[in-house]
Amino acid sequence: MMKGQIKNKACFLKDSLPLLSAIFLAIASVTYIMYKNWSNRLYIEKWKDYEDCGI
């Protein structure tokens, strides 16, 4: 009976690995997009005062 349980557990992990990978990739992508958006806003805010100087 133990071999069957171990086999079922291994099968479950093998079947769920692509789904877990896709979820991780989606979360990482959204996090990266949010970080880049935040970084660009800070950059634009930093240089906002120099627009009229011609620099």
C-alpha positions as CSV (number, residue, x, y, z in Angstrom):
1,M,0.0,0.0,0.0
2,M,2.9,2.4,0.7
3,K,4.3,2.1,-2.8
4,G,1.0,3.1,-4.3
5,Q,0.9,6.2,-2.1
6,I,4.4,7.2,-3.0
7,K,3.7,6.6,-6.7
8,N,0.5,8.7,-6.5
9,K,2.5,11.5,-4.7
10,A,5.2,11.5,-7.4
11,C,2.6,11.4,-10.1
12,F,0.8,14.4,-8.6
13,L,4.0,16.4,-8.3
14,K,5.0,15.5,-11.9
15,D,1.5,16.5,-13.2
16,S,1.4,19.7,-11.2
17,L,4.9,21.0,-12.0
18,P,4.0,22.7,-15.3
19,L,1.0,24.4,-13.7
20,L,3.2,25.6,-10.8
21,S,5.8,26.8,-13.2
22,A,3.3,28.7,-15.2
23,I,1.9,30.4,-12.1
24,F,5.4,31.3,-10.9
25,L,6.2,32.8,-14.3
26,A,3.0,34.8,-14.4
27,I,3.6,36.2,-10.9
28,A,7.2,37.0,-11.8
29,S,6.2,38.8,-15.0
30,V,3.5,40.9,-13.2
31,T,6.0,41.8,-10.5
32,Y,8.6,42.8,-13.1
33,I,6.1,45.0,-15.0
34,M,5.0,46.7,-11.8
35,Y,8.6,47.3,-10.8
36,K,9.5,48.8,-14.2
37,N,6.4,51.0,-14.1
38,W,7.3,52.3,-10.6
39,S,10.9,52.9,-11.7
40,N,9.9,54.8,-14.8
41,R,7.6,57.0,-12.7
42,L,10.4,57.9,-10.3
43,Y,12.7,58.7,-13.2
44,I,10.2,61.0,-14.9
45,E,9.4,62.7,-11.6
46,K,13.1,63.2,-10.9
47,W,13.8,64.9,-14.3
48,K,10.4,66.8,-14.5
49,D,11.9,70.1,-13.2
50,Y,14.5,70.1,-16.0
51,E,12.1,70.0,-18.9
52,D,12.1,73.8,-19.3
53,C,15.9,74.1,-19.1
54,G,16.4,72.5,-22.5
55,I,18.5,69.7,-21.1
